[in-house]
Amino acid sequence: MKATKKNNIWWMAAGAGVLLAARSIYRRLTAYNFSGKVVLITGGSRGLGLVMARQLAKEGARLVLCARDETELENARIELAGKGADVLVMKCDVTVEEQVNNMIANVQNEFGPIDVLINNAGVIHAGPVTEMTVQDFDEAIKIYYWAPVYTTLAVLPTMKLRKEGRILNISSIGGRISVPHLVPYSASKFALVGLSEGLRAELDKYNITVTTATPGLIRTGSPRHAIIKGQHKKEYALFKIMDSSPLTSMSAEGTAARILDALRYGDAEVTTTFPAILGEFIHGISPALMTSIFSLVNKLLPGEGGIGKNRAMGYESESELSMSELTERTEQAAIRNNEL
């Protein structure tokens, strides 16, 4: 009897191994080839967008980067073109529909139809929700919801005609779990997740694959561009330390590689960093428990006061703590990724 049980276990393990191997082979055989494809990355001039552009350039993609800052765009173009990449940069505020439509039309005239759309542009508002204003919520929903709506609707006609396309929406673990002191950010990222999942279901019949990325903290060097409210120096120092720690964050390069692999293999979603995966798991079992945990966390965060509802950029909120050894990795990432 014991021998029979052992044999059954062995055969089950062997069967599982065969299935995993077959799945791996199938994924590799059906993987999307970025070589020669026109890839549009919004917010592609710095941070995660630029890191993804570097990795896609190595695979032979033809890159289109759009952002609002012409200097950042030119810096990114010079770097990528200097490494042999075929790259086009275009100034565009993706929260303005007319600018998006014009930008897409210009890309199609100069580069041809867009094969891959990566909605990456973003902004972060950090601070107590009682210090947030309607303007903060409005800005977040425009960049994380309306901007992807505008870009997606603009590229869909040609993707449908060609019966092929890939769309990657960069949301956040904050789009699965609402994080204290990031409420405008989280609420708008939730909207993006809903949009992305709905698009995947409906666009599959046109052979257009939509992938939703919900990464945890990423060491891109971007905290200096965050909008900070309340006790902004304390708020910023804590945010930057969490962003820099390898215990709570992942490198931009590692994150980009995992996200692009999910896009390559047509995965529905991808989550990065252990804290994010753990939080998602707990929230899936009990949203009430996750909320209770965050309620305790919130009591440890800086309270109201300071500059109140006024705004300070991250780089205006530096302190001795935020510039300490605890944030060295974020500082180095800022230099690498055109964040300065």
VMD Tcl script that draws the C-alpha trace (Angstrom):
set ca {
  {0.00 0.00 0.00}
  {2.79 2.39 0.98}
  {4.67 1.60 -2.22}
  {1.53 2.30 -4.26}
  {1.08 5.69 -2.60}
  {4.71 6.58 -3.24}
  {4.34 5.58 -6.90}
  {1.20 7.69 -7.24}
  {2.95 10.69 -5.73}
  {5.91 10.17 -8.04}
  {3.70 9.98 -11.11}
  {1.76 13.08 -10.05}
  {5.02 15.00 -9.57}
  {6.34 13.78 -12.91}
  {3.08 14.77 -14.62}
  {3.19 18.24 -13.08}
  {6.79 18.60 -14.25}
  {5.86 17.63 -17.81}
  {2.98 20.11 -17.84}
  {5.20 22.91 -16.58}
  {7.84 22.10 -19.18}
  {5.23 21.99 -21.94}
  {3.81 25.33 -20.81}
  {7.28 26.88 -20.81}
  {7.99 25.62 -24.32}
  {4.61 26.82 -25.58}
  {5.16 30.29 -24.10}
  {8.53 30.59 -25.77}
  {7.19 29.43 -29.14}
  {4.29 31.89 -29.03}
  {6.21 34.79 -27.48}
  {5.70 38.18 -29.11}
  {8.72 39.42 -31.06}
  {9.40 43.13 -30.47}
  {11.96 43.37 -33.27}
  {10.86 45.91 -35.87}
  {7.66 46.69 -33.97}
  {6.61 50.30 -33.37}
  {6.30 50.71 -29.60}
  {4.80 53.86 -28.09}
  {5.70 54.53 -24.44}
  {3.92 57.39 -22.70}
  {6.07 59.02 -20.03}
  {9.00 57.38 -21.79}
  {11.58 60.12 -21.25}
  {12.63 59.04 -17.75}
  {12.14 56.49 -14.98}
  {10.51 53.15 -15.72}
  {9.45 54.30 -19.19}
  {13.05 54.99 -20.18}
  {14.28 51.72 -18.66}
  {11.68 49.78 -20.67}
  {12.74 51.72 -23.78}
  {16.37 50.67 -23.24}
  {15.40 47.02 -22.94}
  {13.10 47.14 -25.97}
  {15.79 48.89 -28.01}
  {18.10 45.92 -27.40}
  {15.40 43.72 -28.96}
  {15.20 45.86 -32.06}
  {11.95 47.70 -31.36}
  {11.29 51.02 -33.10}
  {10.60 53.37 -30.22}
  {8.28 56.33 -29.85}
  {8.59 58.20 -26.57}
  {6.18 60.92 -25.53}
  {6.26 63.21 -22.50}
  {5.65 66.84 -21.57}
  {9.26 67.91 -21.05}
  {11.22 68.55 -24.27}
  {14.61 68.54 -22.52}
  {13.97 65.14 -20.94}
  {12.79 63.80 -24.28}
  {15.87 65.04 -26.09}
  {18.16 63.56 -23.42}
  {16.41 60.21 -23.82}
  {16.58 60.41 -27.62}
  {20.31 61.18 -27.61}
  {21.03 58.27 -25.28}
  {18.97 55.71 -27.19}
  {19.98 56.87 -30.66}
  {23.61 56.83 -29.53}
  {23.20 53.11 -28.87}
  {21.77 52.51 -32.34}
  {18.07 52.58 -31.47}
  {15.48 53.75 -34.00}
  {13.71 56.33 -31.84}
  {11.23 59.16 -32.30}
  {10.33 61.56 -29.49}
  {7.23 63.72 -29.36}
  {6.12 66.32 -26.85}
  {2.58 65.51 -25.73}
  {0.37 66.00 -22.69}
  {-1.53 62.71 -22.71}
  {-4.27 64.15 -20.50}
  {-5.36 66.33 -23.45}
  {-7.28 64.29 -26.03}
  {-6.53 66.58 -28.96}
  {-2.79 66.41 -28.31}
  {-2.97 62.61 -28.09}
  {-4.85 62.28 -31.37}
  {-2.41 64.60 -33.13}
  {0.57 62.75 -31.70}
  {-0.76 59.35 -32.79}
  {-1.47 60.68 -36.29}
  {2.07 62.07 -36.56}
  {3.57 58.78 -35.38}
  {1.60 56.82 -37.92}
  {2.72 59.20 -40.69}
  {6.40 59.03 -39.73}
  {6.82 55.51 -38.33}
  {3.73 53.64 -39.42}
  {0.97 51.99 -37.35}
  {1.61 51.48 -33.65}
  {2.07 47.80 -32.79}
  {2.52 48.14 -29.03}
  {1.10 50.78 -26.69}
  {2.56 51.14 -23.20}
  {0.57 53.47 -20.95}
  {3.19 54.44 -18.41}
  {2.89 58.20 -17.76}
  {2.06 59.15 -14.19}
  {2.24 61.45 -11.19}
  {2.12 60.76 -7.45}
  {0.34 62.79 -4.76}
  {1.55 61.80 -1.28}
  {0.13 62.95 2.03}
  {-2.91 62.62 4.33}
  {-6.19 62.45 2.44}
  {-7.48 65.36 4.55}
  {-4.79 67.53 2.95}
  {-5.74 66.51 -0.58}
  {-7.89 68.74 -2.79}
  {-10.25 68.08 -5.68}
  {-7.42 69.24 -7.95}
  {-5.21 66.40 -6.71}
  {-7.86 63.78 -7.41}
  {-8.63 65.35 -10.78}
  {-4.99 65.30 -11.86}
  {-4.60 61.67 -10.83}
  {-7.71 60.48 -12.66}
  {-6.71 62.40 -15.79}
  {-3.25 60.84 -16.00}
  {-4.13 57.32 -14.91}
  {-7.58 56.89 -16.43}
  {-8.39 59.41 -19.14}
  {-4.91 59.41 -20.67}
  {-4.95 55.60 -21.26}
  {-8.50 55.94 -22.60}
  {-7.36 58.57 -25.12}
  {-4.28 56.66 -26.27}
  {-6.09 53.32 -26.47}
  {-8.99 54.67 -28.51}
  {-6.52 56.41 -30.81}
  {-4.52 53.25 -31.63}
  {-7.42 50.77 -31.75}
  {-8.62 51.43 -35.33}
  {-5.31 50.39 -36.95}
  {-4.82 47.50 -34.52}
  {-8.27 46.18 -35.37}
  {-7.62 46.49 -39.11}
  {-4.39 44.51 -38.80}
  {-5.93 42.03 -36.34}
  {-2.92 42.40 -34.06}
  {-1.69 44.57 -31.21}
  {-0.39 44.66 -27.67}
  {-1.35 47.08 -24.91}
  {0.42 47.30 -21.57}
  {-1.14 49.37 -18.80}
  {1.22 50.24 -15.96}
  {-1.00 50.37 -12.89}
  {0.32 49.64 -9.39}
  {-0.24 47.44 -6.37}
  {-2.01 50.60 -5.27}
  {-4.55 49.73 -7.96}
  {-5.35 46.50 -6.10}
  {-5.00 47.73 -2.52}
  {-5.66 51.33 -1.54}
  {-2.55 52.59 0.24}
  {-2.67 55.19 3.06}
  {-1.40 58.65 2.09}
  {-1.70 57.77 -1.60}
  {-5.48 57.88 -1.97}
  {-5.74 59.93 -5.23}
  {-3.04 57.73 -6.73}
  {-4.65 54.47 -5.57}
  {-8.19 55.42 -6.58}
  {-7.10 56.35 -10.11}
  {-4.95 53.22 -10.41}
  {-8.01 51.15 -9.45}
  {-9.81 52.80 -12.37}
  {-6.96 51.85 -14.69}
  {-7.09 48.21 -13.56}
  {-10.81 48.10 -14.29}
  {-10.29 49.66 -17.70}
  {-7.43 47.31 -18.52}
  {-9.24 44.12 -17.52}
  {-12.34 45.12 -19.45}
  {-10.27 45.90 -22.55}
  {-8.55 42.53 -22.37}
  {-11.89 40.70 -22.39}
  {-13.34 42.70 -25.28}
  {-10.29 43.10 -27.53}
  {-9.22 39.46 -27.51}
  {-11.48 38.75 -30.50}
  {-9.37 41.19 -32.55}
  {-6.14 39.45 -31.47}
  {-5.26 42.50 -29.37}
  {-3.73 41.42 -26.07}
  {-3.96 43.67 -22.99}
  {-1.67 43.17 -20.00}
  {-2.10 44.86 -16.62}
  {1.01 45.53 -14.54}
  {0.56 46.11 -10.79}
  {4.13 46.51 -9.55}
  {5.22 47.31 -6.04}
  {7.73 50.05 -5.30}
  {10.29 50.57 -8.08}
  {13.71 52.15 -7.70}
  {13.49 54.51 -10.67}
  {14.60 57.67 -8.87}
  {11.17 59.22 -9.39}
  {10.22 60.30 -5.81}
  {11.79 63.70 -6.43}
  {8.94 64.39 -8.91}
  {6.17 63.46 -6.46}
  {3.75 66.11 -5.17}
  {3.92 66.12 -1.37}
  {1.31 67.55 1.02}
  {1.09 68.06 4.80}
  {4.32 67.51 6.75}
  {6.11 67.26 3.46}
  {9.70 66.70 4.66}
  {8.74 63.82 6.95}
  {6.35 62.43 4.33}
  {8.97 62.60 1.61}
  {11.77 61.10 3.71}
  {9.64 58.06 4.59}
  {8.49 57.63 0.99}
  {12.04 57.88 -0.35}
  {13.45 55.43 2.23}
  {10.76 52.85 1.38}
  {11.45 53.41 -2.32}
  {15.18 52.86 -1.81}
  {15.17 49.79 0.42}
  {15.71 46.43 -1.32}
  {13.36 44.92 1.26}
  {10.41 46.95 -0.01}
  {11.31 47.83 -3.59}
  {12.71 46.32 -6.79}
  {15.20 47.79 -9.24}
  {13.77 49.54 -12.28}
  {15.68 47.15 -14.51}
  {14.31 44.03 -12.80}
  {10.79 45.43 -12.79}
  {10.94 46.40 -16.46}
  {12.19 42.95 -17.44}
  {9.36 41.19 -15.59}
  {6.71 43.53 -16.95}
  {7.96 43.24 -20.53}
  {8.03 39.45 -20.22}
  {4.38 39.53 -19.16}
  {3.64 41.63 -22.25}
  {5.75 39.33 -24.42}
  {3.89 36.22 -23.29}
  {0.46 37.83 -23.32}
  {-0.11 37.43 -19.59}
  {-3.23 39.02 -18.13}
  {-1.37 40.59 -15.22}
  {1.93 40.79 -13.38}
  {2.76 41.90 -9.82}
  {6.29 42.53 -8.59}
  {8.03 42.67 -5.16}
  {7.31 40.32 -2.26}
  {5.46 42.96 -0.14}
  {3.11 43.69 -3.04}
  {2.43 40.01 -3.75}
  {1.86 39.34 -0.04}
  {-0.46 42.32 0.29}
  {-2.44 41.24 -2.75}
  {-2.76 37.74 -1.28}
  {-4.00 39.01 2.10}
  {-6.42 41.42 0.44}
  {-7.77 38.58 -1.69}
  {-8.51 36.52 1.41}
  {-9.85 39.36 3.54}
  {-10.11 42.98 2.35}
  {-11.20 43.91 5.90}
  {-7.99 42.47 7.37}
  {-5.87 44.36 4.85}
  {-7.69 47.59 5.66}
  {-7.18 47.00 9.38}
  {-3.45 46.48 8.83}
  {-3.23 49.69 6.84}
  {-5.21 51.52 9.54}
  {-2.44 50.59 11.98}
  {0.22 51.64 9.49}
  {-1.54 54.96 8.97}
  {-1.18 55.79 12.68}
  {2.58 55.69 12.24}
  {2.62 58.03 9.25}
  {3.07 61.83 9.49}
  {-0.17 63.59 10.36}
  {-1.78 66.77 9.11}
  {-0.08 70.15 9.38}
  {3.13 71.38 7.86}
  {2.30 73.02 4.55}
  {-1.22 71.59 4.73}
  {-2.98 71.57 1.37}
  {-0.17 73.48 -0.30}
  {2.15 71.59 -2.60}
  {5.85 70.83 -2.53}
  {7.69 68.74 -5.05}
  {9.86 65.92 -3.77}
  {13.06 67.77 -4.61}
  {11.74 70.71 -2.56}
  {11.20 68.44 0.44}
  {14.69 67.09 0.90}
  {16.07 66.82 4.43}
  {19.08 65.31 6.14}
  {17.18 62.02 6.47}
  {15.99 61.93 2.86}
  {19.56 62.51 1.66}
  {21.12 59.91 3.96}
  {22.66 56.52 3.18}
  {19.17 55.06 3.50}
  {18.20 56.60 0.14}
  {21.44 56.06 -1.76}
  {19.91 53.53 -4.19}
  {17.15 55.96 -5.17}
  {19.70 58.75 -5.72}
  {21.76 56.50 -7.97}
  {18.65 55.47 -9.91}
  {17.71 59.12 -10.43}
  {21.08 59.74 -12.07}
  {20.80 56.67 -14.31}
  {17.22 57.23 -15.38}
  {17.12 60.88 -16.45}
  {15.20 61.95 -13.32}
  {17.48 64.92 -12.60}
}
mol new
graphics top color blue
foreach p $ca { graphics top sphere $p radius 0.5 }
foreach p [lrange $ca 0 end-1] q [lrange $ca 1 end] { graphics top cylinder $p $q radius 0.2 }
display resetview
